[in-house]
Amino acid sequence: MEIKSKFTIKPLGWPSGGFPGAQGPYYCSVGAGTCFGRAIMDAHYKACLYSSIKISGTNSEVMPGQWEFQIGPCEGIQVGDHMWTARYLLGRVAEDFNTQITFEPKIFKEYNGAGCHTNYSTKKMRLGEGGMDYIESIVKRMAAKHLLHLEFYGDNSKRLTGEHETSKREVFTYGVGHRGASCRIPTSTAAEKKGYIEDRRPASDMDPYVVSALIADTTLLDESLAQPLIEAYRAWKEWRVNTHIEHL
């Protein structure tokens, strides 16, 4: 017996030839003409809830066929456990819809890429101890290690261009409510002088264990303990290149 399959390699909901309409109506959309893949994401959400994954939201994104889900709040290494399991469940659920999931950060130059924006806070930030001075000191610690962090934040070679709601790779920026900054301070955090910050640099294919570890190491420790992690990750990346493994 011979089984033949014909695969269509294009984002979900895109026309068979060419490109869809301009970005705009797809973000947080509703309706079959602009929202593609809701059944998959609803099934994934339920699978995460049944599995006790700390999933806290989902929405259709700016590029048609692009979706986001949020994991957290989590403490420490728990964020990596829940994120990796949620990614596995998404791939498994998508099988039932004959759909392939990709975490590629930038598929088309003209369309929004995919990040893994990472919200972060310490107990002191949440309680408001030190106010905005303390929060800005945390951000400035991250700025000092901007290029080091980018090395471990996934594939941002095509994504961080300063366009399509991204910052430029070469320089660290931050601002209140600024979606085009490296690090965004939410408007509510600035108003209440407590809360969290959002690191918008991590790409969608990032390793959550590595990213969360580097953020904690940079913002909490006066003397870094991340060198063993850095060396191990660099060795792994070199192995991937040498063995021609391009993606996670």
C-alpha positions in Angstrom: 0.0 0.0 0.0 1.3 3.5 -0.9 0.1 6.5 0.9 0.7 9.9 -0.6 0.4 13.3 1.0 0.4 16.7 -0.4 1.4 19.5 2.0 0.6 23.1 1.7 3.4 25.3 3.0 1.8 28.7 3.8 0.5 30.3 7.0 -3.0 29.3 8.1 -5.7 31.4 6.4 -3.4 32.8 3.7 -4.6 32.7 0.0 -3.2 29.9 -2.1 -1.2 32.4 -4.2 0.2 35.8 -3.1 -0.3 37.5 0.2 -3.3 38.5 2.3 -4.5 42.1 3.0 -2.5 44.6 5.0 -1.9 44.0 8.7 -4.4 45.7 11.0 -7.7 43.8 11.2 -6.2 40.4 12.3 -5.0 41.5 15.8 -7.4 40.2 18.5 -9.9 39.7 15.7 -13.1 37.8 15.4 -14.8 36.4 12.3 -13.7 33.8 9.7 -12.5 36.5 7.3 -9.8 37.8 9.7 -9.3 35.2 12.4 -7.6 31.9 11.4 -6.9 29.1 13.9 -9.1 29.8 16.8 -10.3 26.2 17.1 -6.6 25.1 17.5 -5.9 27.7 20.1 -9.1 27.0 22.1 -8.2 23.3 22.1 -4.7 24.2 23.2 -6.0 26.4 26.0 -8.2 23.6 27.3 -5.3 21.0 27.1 -3.2 23.4 29.2 -5.9 23.9 31.8 -6.5 20.1 32.1 -2.7 19.6 32.4 -2.4 22.3 35.2 -0.3 24.5 33.0 -0.2 28.1 34.2 -1.7 29.6 31.0 -3.3 33.0 31.5 -4.4 34.2 28.1 -4.3 33.8 24.3 -5.1 36.1 21.3 -4.8 36.3 17.6 -1.8 38.4 16.5 -0.9 41.1 13.9 0.1 38.8 11.1 -2.8 36.6 9.8 -2.4 33.0 11.1 -0.2 34.2 13.9 -1.2 33.6 17.6 0.1 34.3 21.0 -0.4 32.5 24.3 0.7 33.7 27.7 2.3 31.5 30.4 2.4 32.7 34.0 2.6 34.1 36.6 5.4 31.7 37.5 8.2 31.7 40.0 11.8 31.0 39.0 12.5 27.9 37.0 8.8 27.0 36.9 8.3 29.3 33.9 10.5 27.1 31.8 8.7 23.9 32.8 5.3 25.4 32.0 6.4 27.1 28.7 8.1 24.0 27.3 5.1 21.8 28.2 2.7 24.3 26.6 4.7 24.3 23.4 4.6 20.5 23.3 0.8 20.5 23.8 0.4 23.1 21.1 2.3 20.9 18.6 0.3 17.9 19.7 -3.1 19.6 19.4 -2.2 21.0 16.0 -1.7 17.5 14.7 -5.5 16.9 15.1 -6.1 19.8 12.7 -3.4 18.7 10.2 -1.5 21.9 11.0 2.2 22.5 11.6 3.3 24.9 14.3 6.4 27.1 13.7 8.2 29.3 16.3 10.2 31.0 13.5 10.7 34.6 14.7 10.5 36.3 11.3 8.9 34.6 8.3 8.2 37.6 6.0 10.1 40.9 6.0 6.9 42.9 5.4 4.9 41.4 8.3 5.3 41.4 12.0 7.6 38.8 13.5 7.0 36.7 16.6 8.5 37.5 19.9 8.3 35.9 23.3 7.8 39.1 25.4 8.9 38.3 28.9 7.2 40.1 31.8 9.3 40.2 35.0 9.0 41.5 38.5 10.6 41.1 41.9 8.7 41.1 45.2 10.1 44.6 45.8 8.7 45.8 42.5 5.3 44.4 43.1 5.0 45.9 46.6 6.2 49.3 45.3 9.2 49.5 47.6 11.6 52.0 46.1 9.0 53.2 43.5 10.0 54.1 40.0 13.6 54.7 41.0 14.0 51.0 41.9 12.2 49.9 38.7 14.4 52.0 36.5 17.5 50.7 38.3 16.4 47.2 37.3 16.0 48.3 33.7 19.4 50.0 33.6 21.0 46.8 34.9 19.5 45.0 31.9 20.7 47.8 29.6 24.3 47.3 30.7 24.2 43.7 29.5 22.0 44.3 26.4 24.3 42.6 23.8 25.1 39.7 26.1 21.3 39.0 26.6 20.6 39.2 22.8 23.1 36.4 22.2 20.8 34.1 24.2 17.4 35.5 23.3 16.7 33.4 20.3 17.1 34.3 16.6 16.6 38.0 16.3 18.8 38.4 13.2 15.8 39.4 11.1 13.3 40.5 13.7 14.9 43.4 15.7 14.9 46.0 13.0 13.2 48.9 14.7 10.1 48.2 12.6 6.9 46.2 13.1 6.8 47.0 16.9 10.4 46.1 17.6 13.4 47.9 18.9 16.7 48.1 17.0 19.2 45.4 17.8 22.2 47.8 18.2 20.9 49.9 21.1 18.9 49.3 24.3 15.9 51.5 24.8 13.1 51.7 27.3 10.0 53.8 27.9 6.5 53.9 29.5 4.0 52.2 27.3 6.5 52.1 24.4 5.9 49.0 22.3 8.9 49.8 20.1 11.4 49.8 23.0 13.7 47.0 24.1 12.0 47.1 27.5 8.5 48.5 28.1 7.4 49.9 31.4 3.6 49.4 31.4 1.5 52.5 31.9 -0.1 51.0 35.0 3.3 50.3 36.5 4.4 54.0 36.0 1.1 55.3 37.3 1.1 53.1 40.5 4.9 53.1 40.8 4.9 49.4 41.2 4.2 46.3 39.1 6.3 44.7 36.4 8.4 45.4 33.3 8.3 43.8 29.9 11.4 42.6 28.1 10.3 42.7 24.4 13.6 41.5 23.0 13.3 37.7 23.4 12.3 35.9 20.1 9.6 33.3 19.8 12.1 30.5 19.6 13.9 31.5 22.8 14.7 29.1 25.6 12.7 30.2 28.6 15.1 28.6 31.1 18.0 30.6 29.7 16.1 33.9 29.3 14.6 33.9 32.8 18.0 32.8 34.3 19.8 35.7 32.7 17.2 38.3 33.6 17.3 37.1 37.3 21.1 37.0 37.3 21.4 40.5 35.8 18.9 42.2 38.0 19.3 40.5 41.3 23.0 39.7 41.7 25.9 42.1 42.1 28.3 39.4 41.0 27.1 37.2 38.1 26.8 33.4 38.5 25.7 32.9 34.8 29.1 32.0 33.3 28.6 28.2 33.3 25.2 28.7 31.7 26.7 31.1 29.1 29.5 28.6 28.2 27.2 25.6 28.0 24.7 27.5 25.7 27.5 28.8 23.4 28.8 25.2 23.1 25.3 24.0 22.3 24.9 26.6 19.6 28.2 25.7 18.0 27.2 22.1 18.0 23.9 23.0 16.2 25.9 24.9 13.5 28.4 22.1 13.1 25.6 19.4 12.8 23.5 21.7 10.5 20.6 21.8 13.0 19.0 25.2 12.3 16.0 25.3 14.6 15.0 24.1 18.0 
